[in-house]
Amino acid sequence: MKTKLLILSICSLLLINCSNNDDNDSQPTLPPITQTGENTFGAYVNGNLLIPRDGTGTIMGPDSGMSFVAGGIPPQITYNEIKVHDYKSGNGGLLDIHIINLHENGEGIFTLNESNCEGNVDAYPTLNIRCRWWDESSQQFKWFCSIEGEGSLSITRYDFDNQIVSGTFYCKAVNSNDASEIIEITEGRFDINWGTLPYTSFN
């Protein structure tokens, strides 16, 4: 009887261990569309998943997978940017959504404009997207800039008091060095609480 109990106990421990290993090895997935400040982001870049994932950091500080920045001096905010970086996949995935007049415009559907593939103050003062991706065949990073009128951003919730901005987006983007190469960014979604975002980990 004791032998049977011992064997059952060992089997149970092995099953629990296997289950935990499966959880740790699970593949990243596109997060659901929410509007509750969950601090999530996801999109497909030409069919490849991009989500924020933290890096190991440097002496300059941590490598955060996502940030929400504001340009200007409050209350005169000239732009906001959602900045996403996947430090873990090896694809160098990076995507910035440059938004103007967020507070004034609030919720709605907005057409994306041409990007110059720059960020922050160097970006065009319009609503635009830039994306960087590692290209295996050429062994180099490629930058892609949103094309005028070829995409949209839907702000589904803008709640200044609770510090929440949520939305969905899609666009076509052109290689900054080769106008013949166009990619599609699809199923984009984000749900940000900019008050808690700096304290959120993206593993």
Phi, psi and omega in degrees: 000316180297322179297317180297317179297320179297315180297317178298319179297316180296317179298318179298316179297319179296319179296318178297317180298315179297319180297318179295320179296321178298320179297319183290330183267004184296144182280147176299147179228162176292127181288157177291161175279118180227168180222039186238015178075043184280353183058056178237157177204144175195151176195161172254128176255102185051042178088355179260131183290133172238119172227157178287135174217130184294152173263186182280342180088168179223185177295344178278350180131182182287155173265095182279139181289335180210142175217160178232111187247157178233134178257138182110183180247119182305140007271007181271076178274120182273332177200161168236152176224130169267118185244121183237137180218131174258102183275352190255336190283337185089355180270358180064022184303126179215138177213132176239133171252114182265115187243132174248153175056036181299313183293322181288318185276325180062224185279149180154179178250128187231138180283137178280147181251175177296140176251149173261012180063027173247163180239171177055225185292341181275349178287155172303143181281058181221179172277115182206168183229141170232152183215142175237141181213145178279129179257115184296319186295320180263353180056049178206161174281142175239138177257136179236135185244136179301147183259140181307122175075005184253052178160172179210159176238127177249114174273106185271338173210129171227110185234092185297319183297322180263005174061042182241134169226129182226153178181181177227160181200161171202158176190166165259146181221146185250143176300129184294342180247359182207097185297346180277348182258112181238135178242168176241134174252118189231162176055030180292139176206149177211152179211100192242135165250103188288352174282323183260347184304317181298343182254011182263135178263141178239100185267000000 
